[in-house]
Amino acid sequence: MNRHIYDQGIRTMLADQIKQALHHAAKNTPWADHAPARAQDFPLETPKKAGHGHYATNMAMRLAKPLKRAPIQIAQELAAAVDTSGVIESVEVVNPGFINIRVSAAALRGVAVQVLDQGADYGRTGVGQGKKVQVEFVSANPTGPLSVGHGRLAAYGDSLARTLAAAGFAVQREFYVNDVGNQIVKLLLTVIKRIKQLLGEDIKLAEDDYQDEYLIGIAQRFLDNGPAAYRSIDKINEFYETILNNPATDNSEIMDFKNNFVIEWILNEQKDVLQRFNVEFDEFFREGFLYNARKQRVAAGYAIEKDHQGFDEAFEILEKNNDIYSKDNAQWLASSRYSDEKDRVIVKADGTKTYLMSDIAYIYNKLGVRKFDTAIYVWGADHHGYIDRIKSAAQALGFAPERLEVIIVQLVSIKGERMSKRRGNIIYLNELIEDVGTDATRFFFLTRPPGTHCDFDMDLARDKSENNPMYYLQYVHARICSMMEKAGEAGLAPDPAALDRLAEPVEMELLKLIADFPWEVQGAALAREPHRIINYLTAVAGKFHSFYHDHKVIQQDDESLSRARLALCGAVRTVFRNGLDMLGISAPEKM
């Protein structure tokens, strides 16, 4: 075995090694000064047809115009300079100027060594260079249980964060708690009405109150666990009248009732469901943290943290930049100077701040205070029209607009009915998890790009056969685990030293697919498309099943071949375990 080739670039993707070889070759061509300055900028792709090699580059076609030469000639010069004694076995120039590249068998076998050596780290790259990226997702109002729409946001945002971390970014996951505003006032008033009902008062809910019965449970828990002084009908009526007449009150008792009972209980229920859904957050950042003065923050019951700067600081910057003006006794952001279609009110005539002002303060907090290099917002479909506003706000604050990304995740349909937040047409996430399980729920939310509608097939999600695409992938991992157990009983174990025995075309094709795993993860992260991991694993599963069907792994009369194929299977198992983990889906050992 040529161990030198196996160890070469042990932490480098095979695709990167090909790019480095092409970059080196380009330096020895007549047009070296026009070649990409960095090897990683060399274009490389996987041909759609296996007969066209393992990789291909269209570098010659890109250079044809600046060099004013035929791409086929440029390709021939590049191909002639490529070293075919190492990782690259052969190159082929085809019209109108593509170069097809075939990797050496030794380099492909070395992939299995790399996978087995790196284990759980295989698939990770350093393309992110440790840049700070925040992914803010779900961010449901603390007014009730999470819907299936929130579930899709959770699955997507969490898997995106996992792939970004695997690609070398320093990722922070955040849930923004909208604990200020009209919806919170309405929530508090509805809970108080429920408390009054439990205390025997005959009071009806208004049409625009929160109708869901879960608030009865919150009201009862408050009566059971809240301060005894709060349990009298007189105190509750006092609460109700105070909130109704002064929604912005900083009364400490009402703030305690709001923050430490109602919102905290609902938020804890949301956290419990998310944890069950295999989703964790680094921060639950409350809008109230952004209150415009230290005094107000203390009065609202929030601890003062350095990272909780917001309203005052952002407003001062906008004023300094002359991006705020007064009109009709209100304060306006001159957002039409940037990418917004018109200017927007940020402080109303009565002094209350608009939702946009809260978002401006939050942008400042993300990019100016906590200094994330990139802030990614994962939003539902109903926020599409809001993108230009916050992009303009970021520019007005002095930030480059590309530091703020917005990804819109479309709605979910179940059995033909689109799920929305309309009363009477809600399926809660915990109900879906209870029915089909966490793995299936996450998988079917992730099978399509975020910008397309999700048609959730309940019958398919419940299916425990290979007709279920998630089951099909998990079964690869379980089958290999079972195989390894049987091999161990027979005294056999994977042996990388025996990999020279792998020579069948399907084995080489499987190794090539395994080699591309880090490349696929990196591509999924940079494109913000974790569903690519599912597509990739599905392709590997198909190739593995073909291999397993046609070639016996454990050979009674050929121990070295058995050990080689077990090493190959071990590498496949690692790829599936790591890939499924990036999707937040389990890799079962038995099925």
Buried (B, 14 or more C-beta within 10 A) or exposed (E): BBEEBBEBBEBBBBBBBBBBBBBEBBEEBEBEEBBBEEBEEBEBEBBEEEEBBBBBBBBBBBBBEEBEBEBBBBBBBBBEBBEBEBBBBEBBBEEEBBBBBBBBBBBBBBBBBBBBBBEEEBBBBEBBEEBBBBBBBBBBBBBBBBBBBBBBBBBBBBBBBBBBBBBBBBBBBBBBBBBBBEBBBBBBBBBBBBBBBBBEEEEEBEEEBBEBEBBBEBBEEBBEEBEEEBBEEEBBBBBBEBBEEEBEBBBEBBBBBBBEBBBEBBBEBBBEBBEEBBBEBEBBBBBBBBBBEEEBBBBBBBEEEEEBBBBBBBBEBBEEBEBBEEEEEBBBBBBBBBBBEEBBBBBBEEEEBBBBBBBBBBBBBBBBBBEBBBBBBBBBBEBEEBBBBBBBBBBBBBBEBEBBBBBBBBBBBBEEEBBBBEEEEBBBBBEBBEEBBBBBBBBBBBBBBBEEEBBBBBEBBEBEEEEBBBBBBBBBBBBBBEBBEEBEEEEBEBBBEBBEBBEEEBBBBBBBBBBBBBBBBBBBBBEBBBBBBBEBBBEBBEBBBEBBEEBEBBBEEEBBBBBBBBBBBBBBBBBBBBBBBBBBBBBBBEE
